Amino acid sequence: MKPRLLLAAWLGFASLGQGDSFDKDKLVAWCIVPFDAKQRGPAERAKMLARLGLKRVAYDWRERHVKEFEEEILQYKKHGLEYFAFWGVHEEAFRLFAKHGIRPQIWIIAPSPEGESQEVRVAAAAKALSPLVKRTRQLGCKLGLYNHGGWGGEPANLVAVCEHLQTHHHAGHVGIVYNFHHGHGHITDFEESLKRMQPHLLCLNLNGMNDDARPKIVTLGQGQHEAAMLRIVRQSGYKGPLGILDHRSDTDSEVTLRENIDGMKKLLEQLDAKRALESYQD
């Protein structure tokens, strides 16, 4: 092959390998365990996710699910699913991650300590997190600070805590998990907030977005603002994981996830993201 043709072919291959920032394989199923109206077990949940063509799962749980922790891991492996993240802290789960050689992200609500100054509050949050920073480092897992309201849910504070941990605790594995459904107060300044968080962003969990969180959980493509917010995400160059959630205890998780996938297609059409849209074709 001639040099120019070889270069063109290589560039085309490299472009294909990079994919689109909204490709379907970026999606992570979230809030589908305790919120599933059908209350599926590990095997049925894995089959459901495979039917939908999803490849990644962030695992949330309640105490009743602890006895199923290992079977969940085994079923994901059986069905080719990535155990992408784990909610909270549990030593049995940590033991099983080591046993099965998996290293999911660990998601934890960012603390909201009191203090007379920003510096004091940032240092206090970092101190509270330091045991888990050490534990996740030992596990080889990334630690995601999850916005869930309060001081610790503010993008600027999440960034400040991350940077403090990285500077003073050798915590390069610590980052941010940002949730649209806990971020209604930052719809109007989302572009600025995203720019601040992006160097630390481990996952971006999506949701339909209406003024004043009315309602809080909305199917993608049915809200007032998520199309504009996703345009900002696309323009930012972010190519990381994107969570889609159930979070509705009165609904079958398969139905809710499918509605969100369909909503994502609608949004991709609005964004003229033709290449990404191709990845959603069955």
C-alpha positions as CSV (number, residue, x, y, z in Angstrom):
1,M,0.0,0.0,0.0
2,K,1.3,3.5,-0.8
3,P,2.3,5.7,2.1
4,R,-0.5,8.2,1.7
5,L,-3.1,5.4,1.5
6,L,-1.6,3.7,4.4
7,L,-1.7,6.9,6.5
8,A,-5.3,7.5,5.5
9,A,-6.3,3.9,6.4
10,W,-4.5,4.2,9.8
11,L,-6.2,7.5,10.6
12,G,-9.6,6.0,9.7
13,F,-9.0,3.0,12.0
14,A,-7.8,5.3,14.8
15,S,-10.9,7.4,14.5
16,L,-13.1,4.3,14.6
17,G,-11.3,3.1,17.7
18,Q,-11.9,6.4,19.5
19,G,-15.7,6.1,19.1
20,D,-18.2,8.8,19.9
21,S,-18.6,10.4,23.4
22,F,-22.2,9.1,23.5
23,D,-21.8,5.6,22.1
24,K,-24.1,3.0,23.7
25,D,-21.1,1.1,25.2
26,K,-20.5,4.2,27.4
27,L,-23.8,3.6,29.2
28,V,-23.9,2.4,32.8
29,A,-27.1,1.0,34.3
30,W,-27.6,2.7,37.7
31,C,-30.2,2.4,40.6
32,I,-31.6,-0.8,39.3
33,V,-31.3,-3.2,42.3
34,P,-33.5,-2.0,45.2
35,F,-35.5,0.2,42.9
36,D,-36.7,-2.6,40.5
37,A,-40.4,-3.2,41.0
38,K,-39.9,-6.8,39.8
39,Q,-37.2,-7.3,42.5
40,R,-35.1,-9.4,40.2
41,G,-32.3,-11.6,41.5
42,P,-28.8,-11.6,40.1
43,A,-29.5,-14.0,37.2
44,E,-32.6,-12.3,36.0
45,R,-31.0,-8.9,36.3
46,A,-28.0,-9.9,34.2
47,K,-30.3,-11.4,31.5
48,M,-32.4,-8.2,31.5
49,L,-29.3,-6.0,31.0
50,A,-28.1,-8.3,28.2
51,R,-31.4,-8.1,26.5
52,L,-31.1,-4.3,26.5
53,G,-27.6,-4.4,25.0
54,L,-26.1,-2.7,28.1
55,K,-22.5,-3.7,29.0
56,R,-21.9,-1.9,32.4
57,V,-23.6,-1.9,35.8
58,A,-23.2,0.3,38.8
59,Y,-24.4,-1.8,41.7
60,D,-26.5,-0.3,44.5
61,W,-27.9,-2.5,47.2
62,R,-29.6,-2.9,50.6
63,E,-28.8,-5.2,53.5
64,R,-31.0,-7.9,52.0
65,H,-28.8,-8.1,49.0
66,V,-25.5,-8.9,50.8
67,K,-26.1,-12.6,50.6
68,E,-26.3,-12.2,46.8
69,F,-23.1,-10.2,46.4
70,E,-21.0,-13.1,45.0
71,E,-23.8,-14.4,42.7
72,E,-24.1,-10.9,41.2
73,I,-20.4,-10.9,40.3
74,L,-20.7,-14.4,38.8
75,Q,-23.8,-13.6,36.7
76,Y,-22.2,-10.4,35.3
77,K,-19.2,-12.4,34.2
78,K,-21.4,-15.1,32.7
79,H,-23.3,-12.5,30.6
80,G,-20.3,-10.4,29.6
81,L,-21.3,-7.4,31.9
82,E,-18.7,-5.1,33.5
83,Y,-19.2,-4.7,37.2
84,F,-18.4,-1.0,36.9
85,A,-19.1,0.5,40.3
86,F,-20.3,-0.4,43.8
87,W,-22.3,1.9,46.1
88,G,-20.9,2.6,49.5
89,V,-18.7,0.5,51.7
90,H,-19.0,-3.2,52.7
91,E,-16.1,-5.5,53.7
92,E,-17.8,-8.6,52.2
93,A,-18.0,-6.9,48.9
94,F,-14.4,-5.8,49.1
95,R,-13.3,-9.3,50.0
96,L,-15.2,-10.6,46.9
97,F,-13.7,-8.0,44.6
98,A,-10.2,-9.3,45.6
99,K,-11.3,-12.9,45.3
100,H,-12.7,-12.4,41.7
101,G,-10.1,-10.0,40.5
102,I,-12.4,-7.1,39.8
103,R,-11.8,-3.4,40.6
104,P,-15.0,-1.5,40.4
105,Q,-15.3,2.2,41.2
106,I,-16.5,2.8,44.8
107,W,-19.1,5.5,45.0
108,I,-19.6,7.4,48.2
109,I,-21.5,10.5,49.2
110,A,-19.1,13.4,49.6
111,P,-19.1,14.7,53.2
112,S,-20.6,18.1,54.2
113,P,-18.6,19.0,57.3
114,E,-19.1,22.2,59.3
115,G,-16.3,24.8,59.6
116,E,-15.6,28.5,59.8
117,S,-13.9,28.7,56.5
118,Q,-13.7,26.9,53.1
119,E,-10.2,25.6,53.9
120,V,-11.3,24.1,57.2
121,R,-14.3,22.4,55.6
122,V,-12.2,21.0,52.7
123,A,-9.6,19.6,55.1
124,A,-12.3,18.1,57.3
125,A,-13.9,16.4,54.4
126,A,-10.6,15.0,53.2
127,K,-9.8,13.7,56.8
128,A,-13.1,12.0,57.0
129,L,-12.5,10.3,53.6
130,S,-8.9,9.4,54.2
131,P,-9.5,5.8,55.6
132,L,-11.5,5.0,52.5
133,V,-9.0,6.6,50.3
134,K,-6.4,4.3,51.7
135,R,-8.7,1.2,51.5
136,T,-9.6,1.8,47.9
137,R,-6.0,2.4,47.0
138,Q,-5.2,-1.1,48.5
139,L,-8.1,-2.6,46.5
140,G,-6.9,-1.0,43.3
141,C,-10.3,0.7,42.9
142,K,-11.1,4.3,42.0
143,L,-13.1,6.3,44.6
144,G,-15.9,8.4,43.3
145,L,-17.2,11.4,45.4
146,Y,-20.9,11.4,44.6
147,N,-22.9,14.7,44.7
148,H,-26.0,14.2,46.9
149,G,-26.9,17.7,48.1
150,G,-25.5,19.9,50.7
151,W,-22.0,21.5,50.8
152,G,-20.5,18.2,49.5
153,G,-22.8,18.2,46.5
154,E,-21.5,21.5,45.1
155,P,-19.2,21.1,42.1
156,A,-16.6,23.6,43.4
157,N,-16.4,21.8,46.7
158,L,-16.1,18.4,45.1
159,V,-13.2,19.6,43.1
160,A,-11.6,21.2,46.1
161,V,-11.8,18.0,48.1
162,C,-10.4,16.0,45.2
163,E,-7.5,18.3,44.7
164,H,-6.8,18.4,48.5
165,L,-6.7,14.6,48.6
166,Q,-4.6,14.3,45.5
167,T,-2.1,16.8,46.9
168,H,-1.9,15.7,50.5
169,H,-2.9,12.0,50.4
170,H,-1.4,10.8,47.2
171,A,-4.9,10.1,46.0
172,G,-4.7,10.1,42.2
173,H,-7.4,7.4,42.2
174,V,-10.1,9.8,43.7
175,G,-12.5,11.5,41.4
176,I,-16.1,12.8,41.0
177,V,-19.3,11.0,40.1
178,Y,-21.7,13.8,39.0
179,N,-25.5,13.2,38.9
180,F,-27.8,15.3,36.9
181,H,-30.7,14.3,39.3
182,H,-28.9,15.9,42.2
183,G,-27.7,18.9,40.2
184,H,-30.8,20.9,39.5
185,G,-29.3,23.9,41.2
186,H,-26.6,24.0,38.5
187,I,-28.6,23.8,35.3
188,T,-27.9,27.4,34.5
189,D,-24.1,27.3,35.2
190,F,-23.6,23.7,34.1
191,E,-21.0,24.6,31.5
192,E,-18.8,26.3,34.1
193,S,-19.4,23.4,36.6
194,L,-18.5,20.8,34.1
195,K,-15.3,22.6,33.1
196,R,-14.2,22.6,36.7
197,M,-15.1,18.9,37.3
198,Q,-14.0,17.4,34.1
199,P,-10.3,16.7,35.0
200,H,-11.7,14.6,37.9
201,L,-14.9,13.1,36.4
202,L,-15.2,9.4,36.7
203,C,-18.8,9.1,35.6
204,L,-21.7,11.4,34.6
205,N,-25.1,10.1,35.5
206,L,-27.9,11.5,33.2
207,N,-31.5,12.4,33.9
208,G,-34.3,14.4,32.3
209,M,-34.0,17.9,33.8
210,N,-36.9,20.3,34.6
211,D,-36.9,23.6,36.5
212,D,-37.0,23.2,40.3
213,A,-36.7,19.4,40.0
214,R,-40.4,19.0,39.1
215,P,-40.3,16.1,39.1
216,K,-36.8,15.1,40.2
217,I,-36.6,11.9,38.2
218,V,-37.5,12.3,34.5
219,T,-37.0,10.1,31.5
220,L,-34.2,11.3,29.2
221,G,-35.6,13.3,26.3
222,Q,-38.7,14.4,28.2
223,G,-37.2,17.2,30.3
224,Q,-36.6,20.9,29.5
225,H,-32.9,21.1,29.8
226,E,-31.0,17.9,29.3
227,A,-30.6,18.4,25.5
228,A,-28.7,21.6,26.1
229,M,-26.7,20.1,28.9
230,L,-25.7,17.1,26.7
231,R,-24.7,19.5,24.0
232,I,-22.3,21.1,26.5
233,V,-21.0,17.6,27.5
234,R,-20.4,16.8,23.8
235,Q,-18.6,20.1,23.1
236,S,-16.4,19.6,26.2
237,G,-14.8,16.5,24.7
238,Y,-15.8,14.3,27.6
239,K,-15.7,10.7,26.5
240,G,-16.2,8.9,29.8
241,P,-19.0,6.7,31.2
242,L,-22.6,7.9,31.2
243,G,-25.1,6.5,33.7
244,I,-28.7,6.0,33.0
245,L,-31.0,5.3,35.9
246,D,-34.2,3.7,37.1
247,H,-34.6,5.1,40.6
248,R,-38.4,4.5,40.5
249,S,-39.5,1.8,42.9
250,D,-42.9,1.5,41.3
251,T,-41.5,0.6,37.8
252,D,-39.9,-2.4,36.2
253,S,-36.2,-1.5,35.7
254,E,-36.2,-3.0,32.2
255,V,-39.1,-0.7,31.2
256,T,-37.4,2.4,32.7
257,L,-34.0,1.6,31.2
258,R,-35.5,1.0,27.8
259,E,-37.4,4.3,28.0
260,N,-34.1,6.1,28.8
261,I,-32.3,4.4,26.0
262,D,-35.0,5.5,23.6
263,G,-34.8,9.0,25.1
264,M,-31.1,9.0,24.5
265,K,-31.7,8.2,20.8
266,K,-34.1,11.1,20.6
267,L,-31.5,13.4,22.1
268,L,-28.8,12.1,19.8
269,E,-31.0,13.0,16.8
270,Q,-31.4,16.5,18.2
271,L,-27.6,16.8,18.6
272,D,-27.0,15.4,15.1
273,A,-24.8,12.7,16.7
274,K,-25.3,10.3,13.8
275,R,-22.2,8.2,14.5
276,A,-23.2,7.6,18.1
277,L,-26.8,6.9,17.1
278,E,-25.6,4.0,14.9
279,S,-24.3,2.3,18.0
280,Y,-27.9,2.1,19.4
281,Q,-29.3,0.2,16.4
282,D,-30.4,-3.3,17.3
